[in-house]
């Protein structure tokens, strides 16, 4: 049983957001990877505020904080007026689908596989492998913020995370 909050946070983010999503991508389970990444951004954003991890009514703000502070700048522009939050995160969380304005794909797609973050015919193209690469960098940025004391640790219930 771990006692260090730093190790709890790192292990959780490493295991769920990096290792498990990487396995989903390698297994070509792209949809599930997008579901976890879109929700995961909100969780990463929760480490950037002073509220408890499970604070209510923080999802939009936390998602936006993660997008603006941890992800590459292009994502912040796409989230103007919480657009990416509404079309990706909220849609994936509540209906398990993206909005009509987002096209989820992989590098294997002949037409859209190399069009990550482009808007084609009114649809934002998100390529799973490239989105994951940026998401993974966001996780590493979070670790860096923790190491530098910029980001505070939050108490995590490790038993909750590891009941399987």
C-alpha positions as CSV (number, residue, x, y, z in Angstrom):
1,X,0.0,0.0,0.0
2,X,1.4,3.4,-1.0
3,X,1.5,6.3,1.3
4,X,2.9,9.1,-0.9
5,X,0.3,11.3,-2.7
6,X,2.9,11.9,-5.4
7,X,3.3,8.2,-6.1
8,X,-0.5,7.8,-6.0
9,X,-1.0,10.5,-8.6
10,X,1.8,9.4,-10.8
11,X,0.9,5.8,-10.7
12,X,-2.8,6.6,-11.5
13,X,-1.9,8.9,-14.4
14,X,0.8,6.6,-15.7
15,X,-1.3,3.4,-15.4
16,X,-4.7,4.7,-16.6
17,X,-3.9,7.6,-18.8
18,X,-0.6,6.5,-20.4
19,X,-0.2,2.7,-20.2
20,X,-3.9,1.7,-20.6
21,X,-4.7,4.2,-23.4
22,X,-1.5,3.1,-25.2
23,X,-2.7,-0.5,-25.0
24,X,-6.1,0.6,-26.4
25,X,-4.4,2.4,-29.3
26,X,-2.1,-0.6,-30.1
27,X,-5.2,-2.8,-30.0
28,X,-6.9,-0.4,-32.4
29,X,-9.6,0.2,-29.9
30,X,-9.6,3.9,-30.9
31,X,-13.1,4.8,-29.8
32,X,-12.5,3.7,-26.2
33,X,-9.1,5.6,-26.2
34,X,-10.9,8.8,-27.2
35,X,-13.5,8.3,-24.5
36,X,-10.8,8.0,-21.8
37,X,-8.7,10.8,-23.2
38,X,-11.6,13.2,-23.4
39,X,-12.6,12.4,-19.8
40,X,-8.9,12.2,-18.8
41,X,-8.3,15.8,-19.8
42,X,-10.9,16.9,-17.3
43,X,-9.1,14.8,-14.6
44,X,-5.7,16.3,-15.5
45,X,-7.3,19.7,-15.2
46,X,-8.5,18.8,-11.7
47,X,-4.9,18.7,-10.5
48,X,-4.5,22.3,-11.7
49,X,-7.0,23.8,-9.2
50,X,-7.2,23.9,-5.4
51,X,-10.6,22.1,-5.2
52,X,-11.0,18.5,-4.2
53,X,-10.5,15.9,-6.9
54,X,-14.2,15.1,-6.9
55,X,-15.5,18.7,-6.7
56,X,-18.9,19.2,-8.3
57,X,-19.7,21.2,-11.4
58,X,-16.0,21.7,-12.5
59,X,-15.8,19.6,-15.6
60,X,-15.9,22.4,-18.2
61,X,-13.5,24.5,-16.3
62,X,-11.1,21.6,-15.6
63,X,-11.2,20.4,-19.2
64,X,-10.4,23.9,-20.4
65,X,-7.5,24.3,-17.9
66,X,-6.0,21.1,-19.1
67,X,-6.4,22.1,-22.7
68,X,-4.9,25.6,-22.2
69,X,-2.1,24.7,-19.7
70,X,-1.1,21.1,-20.6
71,X,-1.9,20.5,-24.3
72,X,-0.3,22.1,-27.4
73,X,-1.6,25.6,-28.2
74,X,-3.6,24.5,-31.2
75,X,-6.1,22.7,-28.9
76,X,-6.7,25.9,-26.9
77,X,-7.8,27.7,-30.1
78,X,-10.1,24.8,-30.9
79,X,-11.7,25.0,-27.5
80,X,-12.7,28.7,-27.9
81,X,-16.0,29.2,-26.1
82,X,-15.7,25.7,-24.8
83,X,-16.3,24.2,-28.2
84,X,-14.0,21.2,-27.9
85,X,-15.4,20.5,-24.5
86,X,-19.0,20.5,-25.8
87,X,-18.3,18.6,-29.0
88,X,-15.8,16.1,-27.7
89,X,-15.7,15.6,-23.9
90,X,-19.4,16.3,-23.1
91,X,-20.6,14.3,-26.1
92,X,-18.3,11.3,-25.4
93,X,-19.2,11.3,-21.7
94,X,-23.0,11.6,-22.2
95,X,-23.7,9.8,-25.5
96,X,-20.5,7.8,-26.0
97,X,-20.2,9.5,-29.4
98,X,-18.5,12.7,-30.7
99,X,-20.6,15.5,-32.1
100,X,-21.4,15.8,-35.8
101,X,-18.6,18.4,-36.0
102,X,-15.8,16.0,-35.1
103,X,-14.4,13.1,-37.1
104,X,-12.5,10.6,-35.0
105,X,-10.1,8.5,-37.0
106,X,-6.7,6.8,-36.9
107,X,-3.5,7.0,-38.8
108,X,-4.7,4.0,-40.8
109,X,-7.5,6.0,-42.5
110,X,-6.4,6.7,-46.1
111,X,-8.0,10.1,-46.4
112,X,-8.0,11.6,-42.8
113,X,-5.1,9.7,-41.2
114,X,-2.7,12.6,-41.7
115,X,-5.2,15.5,-41.2
116,X,-5.0,15.7,-37.4
117,X,-6.5,19.0,-36.1
118,X,-7.5,20.1,-39.6
119,X,-11.1,21.2,-40.2
120,X,-12.5,19.6,-43.4
121,X,-16.0,20.2,-44.5
122,X,-16.8,21.7,-41.1
123,X,-15.5,18.7,-39.2
124,X,-12.5,18.7,-36.9
125,X,-10.3,15.7,-37.6
126,X,-8.8,14.0,-34.5
127,X,-6.4,11.2,-35.2
128,X,-6.2,8.8,-32.3
129,X,-2.5,8.2,-32.3
130,X,-1.6,11.9,-32.6
131,X,-4.2,12.9,-30.0
132,X,-2.7,10.3,-27.6
133,X,0.8,11.6,-28.3
134,X,-0.3,15.1,-27.2
135,X,-2.4,13.8,-24.3
136,X,0.7,11.8,-23.1
137,X,2.8,15.0,-23.3
138,X,0.1,16.7,-21.2
139,X,0.5,13.9,-18.6
140,X,4.3,14.4,-18.6
141,X,3.8,18.2,-18.2
142,X,1.6,17.5,-15.2
143,X,4.4,15.4,-13.7
144,X,6.9,18.2,-14.4
145,X,4.6,20.7,-12.6
146,X,4.4,18.4,-9.6
147,X,8.2,18.0,-9.6
148,X,8.6,21.8,-9.7
149,X,6.0,22.4,-7.0
150,X,3.8,24.3,-9.4
151,X,1.1,21.7,-9.2
152,X,-0.2,20.5,-5.8
153,X,-0.9,16.9,-5.1
154,X,-4.4,15.8,-4.3
155,X,-5.3,12.9,-2.0
156,X,-6.4,10.0,-4.1
157,X,-8.2,6.9,-2.8
158,X,-5.9,4.2,-4.1
159,X,-8.3,1.4,-3.1
160,X,-10.9,2.8,-5.3
161,X,-8.6,2.8,-8.3
162,X,-7.3,-0.7,-7.8
163,X,-10.3,-2.9,-7.1
164,X,-9.9,-5.0,-10.2
